[in-house]
Amino acid sequence: MPGNYNISQAGEEDVPALVTLVNSAYRGESSKKGWTTEADLLDGLRTDQKALELLIRKPGSVILKYTDENYQLIGCVNLQSQDERLYLGMLTVSPGLQGGGIGKKLLSAAETYAVKNNFSAIAMTVISVREELISWYERHGYLRTGQKKPFPTGDPSFGIPRQPLEFIVLEKAMR
């Protein structure tokens, strides 16, 4: 685990590194080094250059990046304002560094951002069969809302499901 780190807002110059990081953590063989892989659930890419450029440019959306002491990108999270709530997505840690506290620091930075910007809660969607990941969020105070959302099918930019999938919604109050 790197000793010195920096969490800051990503810019368009970070997009190529973000694409590599996110895809390495969620899909393909490299993702299997970490515990957050979706490689057994989905084929295809997790994201691409165009999608991340749109997220960075989207009003109310920020990507926080986590860099190590050598300024290497090793983590990120996307935050999007949705009225009173802040939507948290794409929490990513480099597969070889997962389990070392980086995700926790990014989650804490997201919560600080939410409080500073007066959001009432942070909400997220997680693929329902990812019990280990859901449990991790629950240990950090996120609760299942009981709400479910369909997984997008027919759009390869979300990945190609290997089985029927759906999302559950988790939420944590910020005030």
C-alpha positions in Angstrom: 0.0 0.0 0.0 1.5 3.3 -1.0 2.4 5.6 1.8 1.8 9.0 0.2 -1.3 9.5 -2.0 -3.4 12.2 -3.4 -7.1 12.3 -4.2 -8.0 15.0 -6.7 -10.5 15.7 -9.5 -9.6 13.9 -12.8 -9.5 15.9 -16.0 -9.7 15.0 -19.7 -6.0 14.4 -19.7 -6.6 11.4 -17.3 -9.1 9.7 -19.6 -6.7 7.2 -21.2 -5.3 6.1 -17.8 -8.8 5.9 -16.4 -10.0 3.7 -19.3 -7.1 1.3 -18.6 -7.6 1.3 -14.9 -11.3 0.7 -14.9 -11.2 -2.1 -17.5 -8.3 -3.8 -15.8 -10.3 -3.9 -12.5 -13.6 -5.1 -13.8 -13.1 -7.2 -16.9 -10.7 -9.7 -18.4 -7.9 -11.8 -16.9 -6.2 -8.9 -15.1 -9.3 -8.2 -13.1 -9.2 -11.7 -11.6 -6.2 -10.6 -9.5 -8.6 -8.5 -7.5 -11.9 -9.3 -5.7 -14.0 -6.8 -7.6 -13.9 -8.6 -11.0 -17.0 -8.9 -13.1 -15.2 -11.1 -15.7 -17.3 -14.2 -14.8 -20.6 -12.2 -15.1 -20.0 -9.9 -18.2 -18.0 -10.0 -21.4 -16.8 -6.9 -23.2 -15.3 -3.7 -21.8 -16.5 -1.9 -18.6 -16.0 1.5 -20.2 -14.3 3.3 -23.1 -12.7 6.7 -23.9 -15.9 8.3 -25.2 -17.9 7.2 -22.1 -15.3 8.6 -19.7 -15.0 11.9 -21.7 -18.7 12.3 -21.4 -18.7 11.6 -17.7 -16.0 14.2 -17.1 -17.8 16.8 -19.2 -21.3 16.0 -17.8 -22.6 18.8 -15.6 -22.8 17.6 -11.9 -20.4 14.7 -12.6 -16.9 14.5 -11.2 -14.3 11.7 -11.2 -12.0 11.6 -8.2 -8.7 10.0 -9.0 -6.3 8.4 -6.5 -2.6 8.6 -7.3 0.3 7.1 -5.5 3.6 8.8 -4.6 4.8 8.4 -8.2 1.6 10.1 -9.5 0.4 6.7 -11.0 -3.4 6.4 -11.2 -4.4 3.5 -9.0 -8.0 4.3 -8.1 -11.0 6.4 -9.0 -14.7 6.9 -8.3 -17.4 8.8 -10.3 -19.8 11.0 -8.4 -23.0 12.5 -10.0 -25.5 14.8 -8.5 -29.1 13.6 -8.8 -31.2 16.2 -7.1 -30.6 15.8 -3.3 -28.6 12.6 -3.7 -25.1 11.9 -4.9 -24.8 8.9 -7.1 -21.6 6.9 -6.6 -20.4 4.7 -9.4 -17.3 3.1 -10.9 -15.4 2.8 -7.6 -12.2 1.3 -8.9 -8.9 0.1 -7.4 -6.1 -1.4 -9.4 -6.5 -5.2 -9.0 -3.1 -5.9 -7.5 -3.7 -3.2 -4.8 -7.2 -4.2 -3.7 -7.7 -5.0 -0.1 -5.1 -2.3 1.0 -7.5 0.5 2.0 -7.5 2.5 -1.2 -11.2 1.8 -1.8 -12.0 2.9 1.7 -10.1 6.2 1.2 -12.0 6.9 -2.1 -15.3 6.1 -0.4 -14.4 8.5 2.5 -13.5 11.2 -0.1 -16.8 10.7 -1.8 -18.6 11.1 1.5 -16.7 14.2 2.3 -17.6 15.6 -1.1 -21.3 14.7 -0.4 -21.3 16.5 2.9 -19.4 19.5 1.6 -21.9 19.9 -1.2 -25.0 19.4 1.0 -26.2 16.1 -0.5 -28.7 14.3 1.7 -27.5 10.8 0.8 -25.2 8.8 -1.4 -26.9 6.2 -3.6 -25.4 3.5 -5.8 -26.4 0.4 -7.8 -24.6 -2.9 -7.4 -25.2 -6.1 -9.4 -27.3 -8.2 -7.1 -25.2 -11.3 -7.3 -22.1 -9.5 -6.1 -22.7 -10.4 -2.4 -19.1 -9.8 -1.3 -19.1 -6.3 -2.7 -22.6 -5.5 -1.3 -21.3 -6.7 2.1 -18.3 -4.4 1.9 -20.6 -1.4 1.3 -22.8 -2.5 4.1 -19.8 -2.6 6.5 -19.3 1.0 5.5 -22.8 2.1 6.4 -24.7 1.6 3.1 -28.1 0.0 3.4 -30.2 -2.0 0.9 -33.2 0.1 -0.1 -35.2 -2.8 -1.5 -35.3 -1.1 -4.8 -34.1 -3.0 -7.9 -33.2 -1.8 -11.4 -32.8 -3.8 -14.6 -29.4 -4.4 -16.0 -29.1 -2.7 -19.4 -29.1 -5.4 -22.1 -28.6 -4.8 -25.8 -26.1 -2.0 -25.1 -22.5 -3.5 -25.3 -21.1 -0.3 -23.6 -22.3 -1.8 -20.3 -20.9 -5.2 -21.1 -22.5 -8.3 -22.4 -24.1 -10.3 -19.5 -23.3 -14.0 -19.3 -26.5 -14.6 -17.2 -29.6 -12.6 -16.3 -28.5 -9.6 -14.1 -30.2 -6.9 -12.1 -29.0 -4.1 -9.9 -29.9 -3.4 -6.3 -29.8 0.1 -4.8 -27.8 0.9 -1.7 -27.9 4.2 0.1 -26.3 6.0 3.0 -27.7 9.1 4.6 -25.3 12.1 4.8 -27.3 14.2 7.2 
